[in-house]
Amino acid sequence: MTAATASLTGARPLLRATARHDGRLFAPWVAVVTLLSASSVIVYPWVFPDLTDRRLLAASIEANPALGLVFGPAYDLTTVDGFNAWRSLALGGFLVALGAIFAVTRATRAQEDSGQAELLASGVMGRSARLLAGVALALVGSVVAGVVAGVVTALCGGAWEASLLLGATFTATGWMLAGVAAVTAQLGSDSRTANSLAVATLGVLYGLRGFCTALDAPSWTVWANPLGWTLETRPASGDRWAPLLLTVTLTLVLVGVAFVLQGRRDFGQGSIVPRPGPARGTTRSTWRLAVRINRAPIVTWGITFVVLGVVFGYFTTSITDVLSGNGGVQQILASGATTPEALAGAFVRTVLSLIGIVAAVAGVQVMLKVRAEEVAERVEPLLAGAVARVRYYASHVVLALCVVTACVLLAGTLVALLASRADIGLGSGDVLLQAVVTVPAVWTVVAVSVAVVGARPVASLASWAGVLVSFMLTLLGPTFGLDDWVLGISPFWHVPDATAAAPDWSGLGWITLVTALLLAVGLRGFRHRDVDR
């Protein structure tokens, strides 16, 4: 038996056990991307029955280039499959990639952190068996997501080739990020660090792809980005399968690198060694404790929002050029239906809403850290002393709200400064004021996680409900012409247009009331429930 074969001893039974216990955790990702794709082909003919409606849809989407940052270029919005490809390709691949990342880290670094890996290693188990099982689960889960989404979409009315190719892009994106996660699992000192590195890589690649395609950058910028390869498949407007070969090649390379790194690092340690803490603790308050245990993510998010502010700000300065080069938009302007200033204002509101939704992720992470500390049995000893429950939980709540506020205002300030240098009809004060009125909507999204973690932590997955609902309704809802009462479920729907002659501020009052109620539920729930229950 060779050394390579010996290191994989026990991989097959471990894979079966991993699939049985963790495979169900991939099911929600499969369901979400399938619903995303299938709903497009079902609802599109109903909402946009004739060619005139579809051309109006295309013109409205072209008039707001911020949508291109999220969904990519719209090659053909006059057909069911073309609309589905625009709406689902980039976002569906992103979701499957998240599922693949979490599957790999759960089976690798998370098991080492929890001690399960050491228990497995005490039996007949090769050194590389766990990594192979985690990667295999992510690859198989990505295939299932792509096949199920493609077949269901075709059965719901989509063209078979376009639907299957779209599903294949989901699989390809999941495969590439599974390879990235396999590498970061060897670099990070724990599962949280490994997840953060992989998700940050996904976010950077996703953002760069959206930025380059929205600005109509040279084609090499798309080919230089692995996520750009899936765009070049062009389902329903070319049906090119060849770019997927590049994704397979990159996946094999990344997995190979991961196995090499895995063979060289110490068990339970990462290639990036964490700095040891002080011999004696210096934290003397619950607020400082909350800041201390979230310090690294806060710094990371700060850097992220500086980058987002610069990128979106630069894009804002180019909005006039982008719109002037679009024939459909010029026809709308010529008809007098709107003005360049109104289009620029709508673009800025969309960008700031997107910034707010991303910022809410940082706040939710702060609240989920409370739950993670409970599960690790580090909270009960604190509460056994003189620390009051409400004070402990309120410190994390205040930190979460402060973090998201700082993130939105940081990015909003940079967008405002850059926008003021361009002739787009908006001053820096207008943009900054719009960023300020966006903050209460972000608080409402974070307050959902406060209520869940405080009152019902066993359902901690529901902490992401506010982020998911806000994203779907804010960016996807208007394309389907949903009623105002449905769109109003998203707190960002109630953010007023601060640049209007007479802004309607009542929406901020309602979402502030909802935020207060959710915070009260969370604080009361944490005060009365059992810790780690």
Secondary structure, 3 states (H helix, E strand, C coil): CCHHHHHCCCHHHHHHHHHHHHHHHHHHHHHHHHHHHHHHHHHHHHHCCCHHHHHHHHHHHHCCCHHHHHHCCCCCCCCHHHHHHHHHHHHHHHHHHHHHHHHHHHHCHHHHHHCHHHHHHCCCCCCCHHHHHHHHHHHHHHHHHHHHHHHHHHHCCCCHHHHHHHHHHHHHHHHHHHHHHHHHHHHCCCHHHHHHHHHHHHHHHHHHHHHHHHCCCCHHHHHCCHHHHHHCCCCCCCCCCCCHHHHHHHHHHHHHHHHHHHCCCCCCCCCCCCCCCCCCCCCCCHHHHHHHHCHHHHHHHHHHHHHHHHHHHHHHHCHHHHHHCCHHHHHHHHHCCCCHHHHHHHHHHHHHHHHHHHHHHHHHHHHHHHHHHHHCCCCHHHHCCCCCHHHHHHHHHHHHHHHHHHHHHHHHHHHHHHHCCCCCCCCHHHHHHHHHHHHHHHHHHHHHHHHHHHHCHHHHHHHHHHHHHHHHHHHHHHHHCCCHHHHCCCHHHHCCCCCCCCCCCHHHHHHHHHHHHHHHHHHHHHHHCCCCC
